[in-house]
Amino acid sequence: MRNGRARFTVGDETVEAVAGQIVVCPANVPHKFENLGPELLEQIDIHEARAFETEWLE
């Protein structure tokens, strides 16, 4: 993450991360994130696959 704080859910695990941390999500594992604020959340997402499908989790 470049800026902010976020809560990541990766499978059954929950991780709170801050700017400077890296969160790795294995392939084919459902994952989501939530901005914990109050500052802007800025992150870089890297996907190894040529194409990917997004299904927003609640």
N, C-alpha and C positions, 0 to 999 in steps of 0.2 A: 504494500500500500504506500502511496505517495503522501497522502494527507488524510487526517481524520481518524475515526474509530469505528469499527464494525464488528458485528457478531456474525460469524460464519457457522452454518450448519453443514457438515459434511457427513453424509450417511446418518448415523446415530450420535455423532460427536458434535459438540458445540465448542467453538473457540472464539474468544474475544481478542481482536488484534488492533494494533495501533500503527501509525505511520512508521515505515521502516521494516515492518515484519512481512514475511512471505507465508502464504497459506497454500498448501498443495492439495488438490482434490484429485484422487485417482480416477482413471477413466471408468465410465459407466456407473459412477457413484452419484446419486442425487445430491445436489448441493445448492445452497442459497446464501444470501448475505443481507444484512440489514444495517443501515447507517445508524450509529448510536449518537451521532451529533455531539455538540451543537454545530461543529464546523463542517464544511463541505467534505464529502467523502470522494477521494480521488484514488483510483486504483488502475493498474495495468493488468489485463487478463490475457494470458497466452494459452492458445489452444493448439495442440500438436496436429490434430486431424485437419485434413484439407477442408472439410465441411463439418459443421455441427448443427445440432437441432436444439432450439431453446424451448423449454416448457417451463413457464414460471410457476414455482412452488409457492404455496401460501404459508 
